[in-house]
Amino acid sequence: MLNKKLTVTYCIIALVCCSFIIKPGNIDIVFIGDSITHGAGLKAAETQAPPVIAVNYLNQLGIGTVQCNNQGVSGFTTVDFLPATKKAYPKVIAAADAFYADKSAQLIFSVMLGTNDSAIKGPNGAPVAAAYYHTNIKLIADSLLARYPECKIVLHRPIWYSDSTHNGSTYLVEGRERLNSYFPEIKLLVKEYKSSNPGHVFLGDNDGYNYFKKNYLTDLGAENGRSGIFYLHPNEKGAAALGVLWGKAIARILK
């Protein structure tokens, strides 16, 4: 009889714990990025941009009500998002503050920056060396964590672009090689925060780079540039693929 009572008690405890773990909640995501995050080149960025696709993916998982604010700005670099620059950062804060009023929601910052930093010339601050990229991302993250102590920050690897990428700014092979030097810095930042502020800064998507390297003809738009046709911005198919990759990365962190 005693064993039977204990079994019933353990079952009740287990059910309560499981209910607590899977209980849906509100999730607010501020997406920080450049033209790729913004949805440049898409016919309807408001419904096709990667952040929208990521949110749709997350909402289908039944983990809660997910909403987002897209703070992707074409041509912007980590320099443009620095708090001291006062260019993009105030708008990020305004978006986050609007979300943060709901204290019951989990606030997430989804960050993919680096494409414009890697350029040979053109964007603000470019070319940004790997060490400075590390410093800039850390300054942004530190400021967000100081203002929103319960937030989570997800750092995605920037995606691949073609050797011939050359529009108003110059990227080319040199730029993409610099872009690749940023990924070790992202991993190092995540490792550093794991020690200094555990549970708040995470490695996001790492698969997008190779996905677009392999599928650029079908998933990136062909654009006329100063050095011929180049591939940089996801088309509708590519934006959907990237959004799902971001959604999967965020879902993994939430679990």
C-alpha positions in Angstrom: 0.0 0.0 0.0 2.8 2.4 0.9 4.6 1.7 -2.4 1.4 2.3 -4.3 0.9 5.7 -2.5 4.5 6.6 -3.3 4.1 5.7 -6.9 0.9 7.9 -7.2 2.8 10.8 -5.4 5.8 10.5 -7.8 3.4 10.5 -10.8 1.7 13.7 -9.6 5.1 15.4 -9.1 6.2 14.3 -12.5 3.1 15.6 -14.1 3.5 19.0 -12.3 7.1 19.3 -13.4 6.4 18.4 -17.0 3.5 20.9 -17.1 5.9 23.6 -15.9 8.5 22.7 -18.5 6.2 22.8 -21.5 3.9 25.5 -20.4 3.7 28.0 -23.3 4.7 31.6 -22.8 5.3 34.8 -24.8 8.5 35.2 -26.7 9.6 38.6 -28.1 12.4 38.7 -30.6 14.3 41.8 -31.9 16.2 40.9 -35.0 19.4 42.9 -35.5 21.1 42.8 -38.9 21.7 44.3 -42.3 19.9 44.0 -45.7 19.7 40.2 -45.5 17.8 40.5 -42.2 15.7 43.4 -43.6 14.7 41.3 -46.7 16.3 43.4 -49.4 15.3 42.4 -52.9 12.1 40.5 -51.8 8.8 41.5 -53.3 7.1 41.5 -49.9 9.7 41.8 -47.1 7.0 42.2 -44.5 5.9 38.6 -45.1 9.0 37.0 -46.8 12.0 38.3 -44.8 13.9 35.7 -42.7 12.7 37.1 -39.3 9.0 36.6 -40.3 9.7 33.1 -41.5 11.6 32.3 -38.2 8.7 33.5 -36.2 6.2 31.5 -38.2 8.4 28.4 -37.7 8.5 29.0 -33.9 4.8 29.6 -33.7 4.1 26.3 -35.3 6.0 24.5 -32.5 3.5 25.4 -29.9 6.1 26.9 -27.5 4.1 30.0 -27.0 3.1 33.2 -28.7 6.1 34.5 -30.7 6.3 38.0 -32.1 9.2 40.0 -33.6 10.5 43.4 -34.6 12.8 43.5 -37.6 15.7 45.9 -37.1 17.7 44.9 -40.1 19.1 47.9 -42.0 20.6 47.7 -45.5 24.3 48.5 -45.5 24.8 48.6 -41.8 27.8 47.2 -39.9 28.5 46.4 -36.3 29.9 50.0 -36.1 26.4 51.3 -37.0 24.8 49.3 -34.1 27.3 50.4 -31.5 25.6 52.2 -28.6 28.1 55.1 -28.9 27.3 55.5 -32.6 23.7 56.3 -31.8 22.6 55.3 -35.3 20.8 52.0 -35.2 21.0 51.3 -31.4 18.3 53.7 -30.3 15.8 52.0 -32.6 16.8 48.6 -31.3 16.3 49.9 -27.7 12.9 51.4 -28.6 11.7 48.1 -30.0 13.0 46.1 -27.1 11.5 48.5 -24.5 8.1 48.1 -26.2 8.5 44.3 -25.7 10.1 44.5 -22.3 7.0 46.1 -20.8 5.6 42.6 -20.7 7.7 41.1 -17.9 6.2 37.7 -18.4 7.7 37.4 -21.9 11.2 36.0 -22.9 13.1 38.7 -24.7 15.5 37.5 -27.4 18.0 39.4 -29.6 18.7 37.6 -32.8 21.9 39.0 -34.4 23.5 38.4 -37.8 26.0 41.1 -38.6 29.3 40.9 -40.5 28.5 41.0 -44.3 29.1 44.7 -44.6 31.9 44.7 -42.0 33.8 42.4 -44.3 33.7 44.7 -47.3 36.9 46.1 -48.7 35.4 49.6 -48.8 32.0 51.3 -48.7 30.0 50.5 -45.5 30.7 52.5 -42.3 33.9 51.2 -40.7 34.7 48.7 -43.4 36.9 46.8 -43.5 36.4 45.7 -39.9 39.2 43.4 -38.7 38.3 40.2 -36.9 39.5 41.6 -33.5 37.4 44.7 -33.9 34.4 42.7 -35.0 34.8 40.8 -31.7 35.0 44.0 -29.7 32.0 45.5 -31.5 29.7 42.5 -31.0 30.8 42.4 -27.3 30.0 46.1 -26.8 26.5 45.6 -28.3 25.9 42.5 -26.3 27.2 44.0 -23.0 24.9 47.0 -23.4 21.8 44.8 -24.1 22.6 42.6 -21.1 23.0 45.6 -18.8 19.7 47.0 -19.9 17.8 43.7 -20.1 19.4 41.3 -17.6 17.0 38.5 -18.4 17.4 38.6 -22.2 19.0 36.0 -24.4 21.3 36.9 -27.3 21.7 34.6 -30.3 24.7 35.1 -32.6 24.2 33.7 -36.1 27.1 33.1 -38.5 26.9 35.5 -41.5 26.1 33.7 -44.8 28.2 33.1 -47.9 28.4 35.6 -50.8 30.1 35.2 -54.2 33.6 36.1 -55.3 32.2 38.8 -57.6 30.1 40.7 -55.0 30.6 44.3 -55.9 27.7 46.8 -55.8 28.0 50.3 -54.3 30.5 48.7 -52.0 33.4 46.4 -52.8 33.5 42.9 -51.3 35.0 40.3 -53.6 37.2 37.4 -52.5 39.1 39.5 -49.9 35.9 40.4 -48.3 34.6 36.9 -48.0 37.9 35.7 -46.6 37.5 38.4 -43.9 33.9 37.3 -43.4 35.2 33.8 -42.6 37.5 35.2 -40.0 34.5 36.5 -38.0 33.1 33.0 -37.2 35.9 32.0 -34.8 35.3 35.3 -33.0 31.6 34.5 -32.6 32.4 31.1 -31.1 35.0 32.7 -28.8 32.4 35.3 -27.6 29.9 32.6 -26.8 32.6 30.7 -24.9 33.5 33.9 -23.0 29.9 34.6 -22.0 29.4 31.0 -21.0 31.9 31.8 -18.2 31.1 35.4 -17.4 27.3 35.4 -17.9 26.1 31.9 -18.4 22.7 31.2 -20.0 22.4 34.5 -21.9 24.6 34.4 -25.1 24.3 31.5 -27.5 25.7 30.3 -30.8 22.8 30.5 -33.3 22.7 29.2 -36.9 26.0 27.8 -38.3 24.5 26.0 -41.3 23.4 29.0 -43.5 26.9 29.8 -44.8 27.4 26.4 -46.4 23.8 26.1 -47.4 24.1 29.2 -49.6 27.5 28.3 -50.8 26.0 25.1 -52.2 22.6 26.5 -53.3 23.5 30.1 -54.4 22.1 29.6 -57.9 18.6 28.7 -56.6 18.5 30.6 -53.3 20.4 33.9 -53.8 19.3 36.5 -56.3 21.5 37.2 -59.3 22.4 40.9 -59.3 24.2 43.0 -61.8 27.4 44.5 -60.2 30.5 46.4 -61.1 32.4 43.1 -61.4 29.7 41.1 -63.2 26.8 39.0 -61.8 27.0 38.5 -58.1 25.1 36.6 -55.4 24.5 38.2 -52.0 20.9 38.5 -51.0 18.5 35.6 -50.5 15.6 35.4 -52.9 12.2 34.3 -51.6 13.3 30.6 -51.5 16.5 31.5 -49.8 14.9 33.8 -47.3 12.5 31.0 -46.3 15.4 28.6 -45.8 17.4 31.1 -43.7 14.3 31.9 -41.6 13.8 28.3 -40.8 17.5 27.9 -39.9 17.2 30.8 -37.5 14.0 29.5 -36.1 15.6 26.1 -35.4 18.5 27.7 -33.7 16.3 29.8 -31.5 14.1 26.8 -30.7 17.1 24.8 -29.7 18.1 27.5 -27.2 14.6 27.9 -25.8 14.5 24.1 -25.1 
